[in-house]
Amino acid sequence: MPLSDTAVRNAKPRTKPFKLSDGGGLHLLVPPHGSKLWRLAYRFGCKQKTLALGIYPAVTLAEARAKRDAARKLLGSGKDPSVLKRAQKHSQRITFKAIADELLAKHAREGRARRTLDKTTWLLGLATPGIGDRPIQEITAPELLTVLRKVEAKGRYESARRLRSTCGMVFRYAIATGRADRDPSADLRGALTVPQVTHRAAITDPAEIGALLRAIEGYTGHFGTRLALKLLALTFVRPGEIRHGEWSEFDLEPAEWRIPAAKMKMRRPHRVPLSRQALAILIELAPLTGAGRWLFPSIRTETRPMSENTLNAALRRLGYATGEMCSHGFRALASTRLNEMGKWTPDAIERQLAHVESNAVRRAYTHTAEYWQERVTMMQDWADYLHALRDRTSDILLRTARHLPSKTDEQEKDSMRIDRSESSALRSASDLRTDYPVIKTSVS
């Protein structure tokens, strides 16, 4: 006979547990301590099993019957309701933060750069206060949007966009590992404020480039900073790659710098042809830091490389504001001028910049192309071009192009004059192996 709410309410505990049946396997279990527990008895796979449906009065008689009917439907479709309930409880314990930490650990095992890991950790830290303790399966798009709006409210539009992308990476990992069904971040495309694109500050006018190089030449700060800026202009690698440059990466006999994949943004090994001017800088630097690990060690300790703020701080000291020039701007400077010269193929320029082809089909056919011989010639030509700009020897070409009055013979002789000390350094580059054996190294 089915139970009534009155019968359930008036059930009193006894010295031994007893059951009040409602039908269809649903019954009320009343143990001696006085609780009233809803249970469903059923058979699955030839085994007798029991499913807990809640405690009365938190779960009413009507709600217990609804849960019984839902469980019966699962049994009818060949599913065990007890197994599904355990899986649901397990998914509720799997929080966004737990999945995020697991993904970060995976990235660390894959050898992602420390800087990349730090940035990802920082971004996920912005989401943790809002959704970190929430079951990842239950997070909705509006809930994630609330977290992103808090970042946007501080004017950090780009950070909000990056956070949406990073959260999406966490959700997709949860889907791949069977802990989530969908990625709510995909529903937020177009919901965030699009930040204005601001390119990194860079000088690209030849006359201004010459002035910059002369300013660097006259830099009165630490010698290592001056040489780092000069080498950065000649090689236009990323600032982090020049700061973390090690003597063991330089093979001076063929005149090339081999940067391992672990230090590169795109995780591909990179080679930099060294011009005569670049070799001259290494000659000047070798007696000072050649016995250590780093090309440009920190001024505080030789165990660490130069600080990431050093080069930009030097440019500020030289009078270049944040919006005029930054250390990363040497890449835009080189890319602009090399492309405008029209002498080099875009592929060779892009490969020297360590860029990856954006077209997937073309990348599949050109990913092994190095354009090495063209790059060797290009890098020496680039160094000579910078040398001419620095010493104003290009003024004649600039005046001709602008139809300005010609300079006097004496002015031209003065502009063609090359600093003797640098000429001496360039000539000594061919004697590198005998003069500075400490930096004669090869990458194995």
C-alpha positions as CSV (number, residue, x, y, z in Angstrom):
1,M,0.0,0.0,0.0
2,P,1.5,3.4,-1.0
3,L,2.7,5.7,1.8
4,S,1.0,8.9,2.8
5,D,2.8,12.1,4.0
6,T,1.1,11.6,7.4
7,A,2.5,8.1,7.8
8,V,6.0,9.3,6.9
9,R,5.8,12.2,9.3
10,N,4.5,10.1,12.2
11,A,7.0,7.2,11.8
12,K,8.9,6.8,15.1
13,P,12.3,5.1,15.6
14,R,12.5,1.6,17.1
15,T,15.2,-0.4,18.7
16,K,16.0,-1.9,15.3
17,P,15.9,-0.4,11.8
18,F,12.6,-0.8,9.9
19,K,11.2,0.0,6.5
20,L,8.0,1.6,5.2
21,S,7.4,0.6,1.6
22,D,5.8,2.9,-1.0
23,G,6.0,0.5,-4.0
24,G,8.2,0.2,-7.0
25,G,11.2,-0.5,-4.7
26,L,10.9,2.9,-2.9
27,H,10.9,2.7,0.8
28,L,11.5,4.8,3.9
29,L,14.3,3.4,6.2
30,V,14.0,4.5,9.8
31,P,17.2,3.6,11.9
32,P,17.3,3.7,15.7
33,H,18.9,7.1,15.8
34,G,15.7,8.6,14.3
35,S,16.6,9.7,10.8
36,K,14.2,9.0,7.9
37,L,16.1,7.9,4.8
38,W,14.6,7.4,1.4
39,R,16.0,4.3,-0.4
40,L,15.3,2.6,-3.7
41,A,15.8,-1.2,-4.0
42,Y,16.4,-2.5,-7.5
43,R,18.3,-5.2,-9.4
44,F,20.9,-4.5,-12.0
45,G,23.1,-7.2,-13.7
46,C,21.5,-10.0,-11.6
47,K,22.6,-8.1,-8.4
48,Q,20.4,-6.6,-5.7
49,K,21.4,-3.0,-5.2
50,T,20.2,0.0,-3.1
51,L,20.2,3.7,-4.2
52,A,20.0,6.5,-1.6
53,L,17.5,9.2,-2.6
54,G,17.8,11.7,0.3
55,I,16.6,12.4,3.8
56,Y,13.1,13.3,4.9
57,P,11.8,16.1,5.2
58,A,14.5,17.7,3.0
59,V,13.3,15.3,0.3
60,T,9.5,15.0,0.4
61,L,7.5,12.0,-0.5
62,A,6.6,13.5,-3.9
63,E,10.2,14.3,-4.6
64,A,11.3,10.8,-3.6
65,R,8.7,9.3,-6.0
66,A,10.0,11.5,-8.8
67,K,13.6,10.3,-8.1
68,R,12.4,6.7,-8.1
69,D,10.7,7.2,-11.5
70,A,13.8,8.8,-13.0
71,A,16.0,5.9,-11.7
72,R,13.5,3.4,-13.2
73,K,13.9,5.2,-16.6
74,L,17.6,4.8,-16.4
75,L,17.2,1.1,-15.6
76,G,14.9,0.7,-18.6
77,S,17.7,2.2,-20.8
78,G,20.2,-0.3,-19.4
79,K,22.0,2.2,-17.1
80,D,22.9,1.7,-13.5
81,P,21.6,4.8,-11.5
82,S,24.1,4.1,-8.7
83,V,27.1,4.4,-11.1
84,L,25.7,7.5,-12.7
85,K,25.2,9.1,-9.3
86,R,28.8,8.4,-8.2
87,A,30.0,9.9,-11.5
88,Q,28.0,13.0,-10.9
89,K,29.4,13.4,-7.4
90,H,32.9,12.9,-8.7
91,S,32.3,15.6,-11.4
92,Q,31.1,18.0,-8.7
93,R,34.4,17.6,-6.9
94,I,36.4,18.5,-10.0
95,T,36.7,22.2,-9.9
96,F,37.9,24.7,-12.5
97,K,41.1,25.3,-10.4
98,A,41.9,21.6,-10.2
99,I,41.7,21.2,-14.0
100,A,43.7,24.4,-14.5
101,D,46.5,23.2,-12.2
102,E,46.5,19.8,-14.0
103,L,46.8,21.6,-17.4
104,L,49.6,23.8,-16.1
105,A,51.5,20.7,-14.9
106,K,51.0,19.2,-18.4
107,H,52.4,22.3,-20.0
108,A,55.4,22.2,-17.7
109,R,56.1,18.6,-18.6
110,E,56.0,19.5,-22.3
111,G,58.8,22.0,-21.8
112,R,56.8,25.3,-22.2
113,A,58.9,28.4,-21.4
114,R,59.0,29.6,-17.9
115,R,57.7,33.0,-19.0
116,T,54.8,31.4,-20.8
117,L,53.9,29.3,-17.8
118,D,54.0,32.4,-15.5
119,K,51.8,34.3,-17.8
120,T,49.2,31.5,-18.0
121,T,49.3,31.1,-14.2
122,W,48.8,34.8,-13.8
123,L,45.8,34.9,-16.1
124,L,44.2,31.9,-14.5
125,G,44.7,33.6,-11.2
126,L,42.3,36.3,-12.4
127,A,39.6,33.7,-12.8
128,T,40.2,31.7,-9.6
129,P,38.3,34.0,-7.2
130,G,35.1,33.8,-9.3
131,I,35.0,30.3,-10.6
132,G,38.1,28.5,-9.1
133,D,36.1,26.4,-6.6
134,R,33.1,25.8,-8.9
135,P,32.6,22.4,-10.5
136,I,33.8,22.8,-14.0
137,Q,30.8,20.9,-15.4
138,E,28.5,23.5,-13.9
139,I,30.1,26.7,-15.1
140,T,27.9,28.6,-17.5
141,A,28.8,31.3,-20.1
142,P,27.1,34.1,-18.1
143,E,29.1,33.0,-15.0
144,L,32.4,33.2,-16.9
145,L,31.4,36.5,-18.5
146,T,30.9,38.0,-15.0
147,V,34.6,37.1,-14.3
148,L,35.7,38.6,-17.5
149,R,33.7,41.8,-17.0
150,K,35.6,42.4,-13.7
151,V,38.9,42.4,-15.6
152,E,37.4,44.7,-18.3
153,A,36.1,47.1,-15.6
154,K,39.7,47.9,-14.8
155,G,40.4,48.9,-18.4
156,R,42.4,45.7,-19.2
157,Y,40.6,44.8,-22.4
158,E,43.4,42.7,-23.8
159,S,43.8,40.8,-20.6
160,A,40.1,40.0,-20.6
161,R,40.4,38.6,-24.1
162,R,43.4,36.6,-23.3
163,L,41.7,35.3,-20.1
164,R,38.7,34.1,-22.2
165,S,41.0,32.2,-24.5
166,T,43.0,30.7,-21.6
167,C,39.8,29.6,-19.8
168,G,38.7,28.0,-23.1
169,M,41.9,26.0,-23.1
170,V,41.1,24.7,-19.6
171,F,37.5,23.8,-20.6
172,R,38.7,22.0,-23.8
173,Y,41.2,20.0,-21.7
174,A,38.4,19.0,-19.3
175,I,36.3,17.9,-22.3
176,A,39.2,15.9,-23.7
177,T,39.7,14.1,-20.4
178,G,36.0,13.4,-19.8
179,R,35.4,15.9,-17.0
180,A,33.2,18.4,-18.9
181,D,30.7,18.3,-21.8
182,R,31.2,21.7,-23.4
183,D,33.3,24.9,-23.5
184,P,31.2,27.9,-22.3
185,S,33.9,30.4,-23.4
186,A,33.0,29.7,-27.0
187,D,29.6,31.3,-26.4
188,L,31.3,34.6,-25.4
189,R,32.8,35.4,-28.8
190,G,32.0,39.0,-29.5
191,A,30.9,39.7,-26.0
192,L,34.1,41.4,-24.9
193,T,35.4,44.9,-25.7
194,V,37.9,44.8,-28.6
195,P,41.0,46.6,-27.5
196,Q,42.7,49.1,-29.9
197,V,45.7,47.5,-31.5
198,T,48.9,49.3,-30.4
199,H,52.1,48.3,-32.2
200,R,55.3,48.2,-30.3
201,A,57.2,51.5,-30.4
202,A,59.8,51.5,-33.1
203,I,61.9,54.0,-35.1
204,T,61.9,53.2,-38.9
205,D,63.0,56.5,-40.5
206,P,66.7,56.1,-41.7
207,A,67.8,59.5,-40.3
208,E,66.3,58.7,-36.9
209,I,67.8,55.2,-36.9
210,G,71.2,56.8,-37.4
211,A,70.6,59.2,-34.5
212,L,69.5,56.2,-32.3
213,L,72.7,54.3,-33.2
214,R,74.9,57.3,-32.4
215,A,73.1,57.7,-29.1
216,I,73.7,54.1,-28.3
217,E,77.4,54.5,-29.2
218,G,77.6,57.4,-26.7
219,Y,75.8,55.6,-23.9
220,T,77.6,56.2,-20.7
221,G,75.9,53.5,-18.6
222,H,77.1,50.0,-18.0
223,F,79.3,48.7,-20.9
224,G,77.2,45.4,-21.1
225,T,74.0,47.4,-21.7
226,R,75.6,49.4,-24.5
227,L,77.0,46.3,-26.2
228,A,73.6,44.5,-25.8
229,L,71.8,47.3,-27.5
230,K,74.3,47.3,-30.4
231,L,74.1,43.5,-30.8
232,L,70.3,43.7,-30.6
233,A,70.3,46.2,-33.5
234,L,72.5,44.0,-35.6
235,T,70.7,40.7,-35.0
236,F,67.1,41.9,-34.2
237,V,66.4,38.9,-32.1
238,R,63.8,39.2,-29.3
239,P,65.0,41.0,-26.2
240,G,64.6,37.9,-24.1
241,E,66.8,35.9,-26.5
242,I,69.6,38.5,-26.3
243,R,69.4,38.7,-22.5
244,H,69.6,34.9,-22.2
245,G,72.3,34.5,-24.8
246,E,75.1,32.1,-23.6
247,W,78.6,31.8,-24.9
248,S,78.1,28.1,-25.6
249,E,75.5,29.0,-28.2
250,F,78.0,30.9,-30.4
251,D,80.0,29.1,-33.0
252,L,82.4,31.8,-34.2
253,E,84.3,29.8,-36.8
254,P,81.3,29.7,-39.2
255,A,80.1,33.0,-37.5
256,E,76.7,31.9,-36.3
257,W,74.6,32.0,-33.2
258,R,72.5,28.9,-32.6
259,I,69.6,29.6,-30.2
260,P,68.0,26.3,-28.9
261,A,64.3,25.7,-29.3
262,A,63.6,26.0,-25.6
263,K,64.5,29.7,-25.6
264,M,62.5,30.5,-28.7
265,K,58.9,31.8,-28.7
266,M,57.8,29.3,-31.4
267,R,59.8,26.4,-29.9
268,R,61.9,26.0,-33.0
269,P,65.7,26.3,-33.0
270,H,67.0,29.4,-34.6
271,R,70.3,30.4,-36.3
272,V,71.6,33.9,-36.6
273,P,74.4,34.7,-39.1
274,L,76.9,36.9,-37.4
275,S,78.2,39.9,-39.3
276,R,81.7,41.3,-39.0
277,Q,80.3,44.0,-36.8
278,A,78.6,41.5,-34.5
279,L,81.8,39.5,-34.2
280,A,83.6,42.7,-33.3
281,I,81.2,43.2,-30.4
282,L,81.9,39.6,-29.2
283,I,85.6,40.3,-29.3
284,E,85.1,43.4,-27.2
285,L,82.9,41.5,-24.8
286,A,84.9,38.2,-24.5
287,P,87.6,39.4,-22.0
288,L,84.8,40.8,-19.7
289,T,82.2,38.0,-19.6
290,G,83.7,35.2,-21.8
291,A,84.7,33.1,-18.8
292,G,81.1,32.9,-17.5
293,R,77.9,31.4,-18.8
294,W,76.0,34.5,-19.9
295,L,76.9,37.0,-22.7
296,F,75.3,39.7,-20.6
297,P,75.1,38.7,-16.9
298,S,73.3,40.7,-14.3
299,I,75.4,43.5,-12.7
300,R,74.5,42.1,-9.3
301,T,75.4,38.4,-9.9
302,E,77.0,36.5,-12.7
303,T,74.6,33.5,-12.0
304,R,71.7,35.3,-13.6
305,P,71.3,37.1,-17.0
306,M,70.6,40.8,-17.4
307,S,67.3,42.0,-16.1
308,E,64.4,42.2,-18.6
309,N,63.9,46.0,-17.8
310,T,67.6,46.9,-18.4
311,L,67.5,47.5,-22.2
312,N,64.2,49.6,-22.1
313,A,65.6,51.6,-19.1
314,A,68.7,52.3,-21.2
315,L,66.6,53.6,-24.1
316,R,64.7,55.9,-21.6
317,R,68.0,57.1,-20.3
318,L,69.0,58.0,-23.8
319,G,65.9,60.1,-24.1
320,Y,63.6,57.8,-26.0
321,A,60.1,57.7,-24.5
322,T,57.9,54.6,-24.2
323,G,55.9,55.6,-27.3
324,E,59.1,56.2,-29.4
325,M,61.3,53.1,-29.1
326,C,61.5,49.9,-27.1
327,S,63.9,47.0,-27.1
328,H,61.5,44.9,-29.1
329,G,61.2,47.7,-31.6
330,F,64.5,46.7,-33.2
331,R,62.6,43.9,-34.8
332,A,60.0,46.2,-36.4
333,L,62.9,48.5,-37.4
334,A,64.7,45.8,-39.2
335,S,61.6,44.3,-40.8
336,T,60.5,47.6,-42.2
337,R,63.8,48.7,-43.6
338,L,64.8,45.2,-45.0
339,N,61.4,44.9,-46.8
340,E,61.6,48.4,-48.2
341,M,65.1,47.8,-49.5
342,G,63.5,45.3,-52.0
343,K,66.8,43.3,-52.1
344,W,65.6,40.3,-50.1
345,T,62.8,37.8,-50.4
346,P,60.1,38.2,-47.7
347,D,60.6,34.5,-46.8
348,A,64.3,35.1,-45.9
349,I,63.3,38.2,-43.8
350,E,60.5,36.3,-42.0
351,R,62.8,33.3,-41.3
352,Q,65.5,35.6,-39.9
353,L,62.8,37.1,-37.6
354,A,62.0,33.6,-36.5
355,H,58.4,34.0,-37.6
356,V,56.2,31.0,-38.5
357,E,54.2,31.1,-41.8
358,S,50.6,31.9,-41.0
359,N,49.2,30.0,-44.0
360,A,48.9,26.4,-42.9
361,V,49.2,25.0,-46.4
362,R,52.2,27.0,-47.3
363,R,53.8,26.3,-43.9
364,A,53.5,22.6,-44.6
365,Y,55.7,23.1,-47.7
366,T,58.2,25.7,-46.4
367,H,58.7,24.7,-42.7
368,T,62.1,23.2,-43.5
369,A,63.3,26.1,-45.7
370,E,66.1,28.1,-44.2
371,Y,67.2,30.5,-47.0
372,W,70.5,30.4,-45.2
373,Q,72.9,31.8,-47.8
374,E,70.6,34.7,-48.5
375,R,70.3,35.4,-44.8
376,V,74.1,35.4,-44.4
377,T,74.4,38.0,-47.1
378,M,71.4,39.9,-45.8
379,M,72.7,40.2,-42.3
380,Q,76.1,41.5,-43.4
381,D,74.4,44.0,-45.7
382,W,72.2,45.0,-42.8
383,A,75.1,45.6,-40.5
384,D,76.9,47.7,-43.2
385,Y,73.7,49.7,-43.7
386,L,73.4,50.4,-39.9
387,H,77.1,51.3,-39.9
388,A,76.6,53.8,-42.7
389,L,73.5,55.3,-41.0
390,R,75.4,55.7,-37.8
391,D,78.3,57.5,-39.4
392,R,76.0,59.6,-41.7
393,T,77.5,58.1,-44.8
394,S,74.0,57.6,-46.2
395,D,73.4,61.4,-46.2
396,I,74.6,61.6,-49.8
397,L,71.9,59.1,-50.9
398,L,69.3,60.9,-48.8
399,R,70.1,64.3,-50.3
400,T,70.1,62.9,-53.8
401,A,66.7,61.2,-53.3
402,R,65.3,64.5,-51.9
403,H,67.0,66.7,-54.6
404,L,68.8,68.7,-51.9
405,P,72.1,70.6,-52.4
406,S,75.2,68.4,-52.5
407,K,77.6,68.5,-49.7
408,T,81.1,69.8,-50.2
409,D,84.0,67.4,-50.8
410,E,85.3,68.1,-47.2
411,Q,81.8,67.3,-45.7
412,E,81.7,64.0,-47.7
413,K,85.1,63.0,-46.5
414,D,84.1,63.7,-43.0
415,S,80.9,61.7,-43.3
416,M,82.7,58.7,-44.8
417,R,85.2,58.7,-41.9
418,I,84.9,55.4,-39.9
419,D,85.9,55.3,-36.2
420,R,89.4,53.9,-36.0
421,S,88.7,51.8,-32.9
422,E,85.8,50.0,-34.6
423,S,87.8,49.5,-37.8
424,S,90.5,47.9,-35.7
425,A,87.9,45.7,-34.0
426,L,86.5,44.6,-37.4
427,R,89.9,43.7,-38.7
428,S,90.6,41.6,-35.7
429,A,87.5,39.5,-36.2
430,S,89.4,37.3,-38.6
431,D,91.9,36.5,-35.8
432,L,89.2,35.5,-33.4
433,R,90.5,32.0,-32.7
434,T,93.9,33.1,-31.7
435,D,93.1,36.3,-29.8
436,Y,90.2,34.9,-27.7
437,P,90.3,31.2,-27.3
438,V,87.9,31.3,-24.4
439,I,84.9,32.0,-26.7
440,K,85.8,29.4,-29.4
441,T,82.9,27.1,-28.7
442,S,80.5,24.9,-30.7
443,V,77.0,23.7,-30.0
444,S,76.9,19.9,-29.9
